[in-house]
């Protein structure tokens, strides 16, 4: 399964992309994450549904320096493959 996310709040310049990658690796998910020009962070992750749900929960909590005000989240069950391993894009 594949899921996409868009994190709002204090998520740039605080190591949030690194946090996302660490959490994805810990849950054995593949995908990508990047900063957006509007100050948000977006990405996609692929893997088992239960791991994706755990990933979503961890993203909502954020890292110790980030402050998540809103997390947009969507899932899709098909589609193209994701790059592996988890990649950071600036």
N, C-alpha and C positions, 0 to 999 in steps of 0.2 A: 504494500500500500504506500501511497505518497501523500504528503501533507505540505501545505505552504503556510507561511506565517509572515506577519508584518507587525513589528514591535514599535510602539510609540512611547515616548517619555525621554528620560535621560539615558540614551542607549549608544551614543557615539562619544568617543574619546574616554571611555571608562572601561575598556576591555570586554565589552559585551559580546563582540564577535568571537573573541577567544573563548569566552565562557560557553557560547553556543556550540563551538567545535568540541570543547572538552566534554560537554554533556552528551553530544551526539556520539562521540567515540565511545564513551562509557556505556552507552545503550546499544552500541554496534549498529548505528544508523549511517546511511550515506546521504550526501546532499551538498548544499552550498549555502553561503550566507554573505550578505554585502550591505554596506552603508548606502543609503539613498540620499539624493540631494536635499530632500526636505527634512533631514535630521533623524529619520527613522531607520530601522534595520529590517531587511526582508531576507527570506530564504526558503528553501525547500528541504525536506528530509524524506527518506524512504526506508521502510522496514516494516516489521511486525506491528500490528495495530496496538497491542498493549504497550510496546516500547514507545510508539509515537505518542500515546496518551501520557505516558510518564514524562516524555520530552516536553510536551505542551505544559504540563504542570511545573516543570523546572523552569521553563522560559517565563511563565507568569510570575514566578517568585523572583527571577532575575539574579544577578550576581550581587555581591556586597556593595559595589559602587554604582550599579545601574538602578534606575527607578522606572519600573514599567507602569505606565498609566493606562495602556490599552494594548491587548494582544489580539489581533485579528488572526483567525485560524481557519483553514479549510482543508478538507480531505478529498482525494480522488483515488479511485481504485485502478486506473489503467494508465495509459500514457507512456511517454518516453522514459528511458532509463536516466538515472541521475549520475553525475560524475562521482567517482570514488577514488581516493578517500575524501572525506568531508573537506571542502575547499573554502578558503576565505577569499572573498573578492573585495577590493576597496572601491 
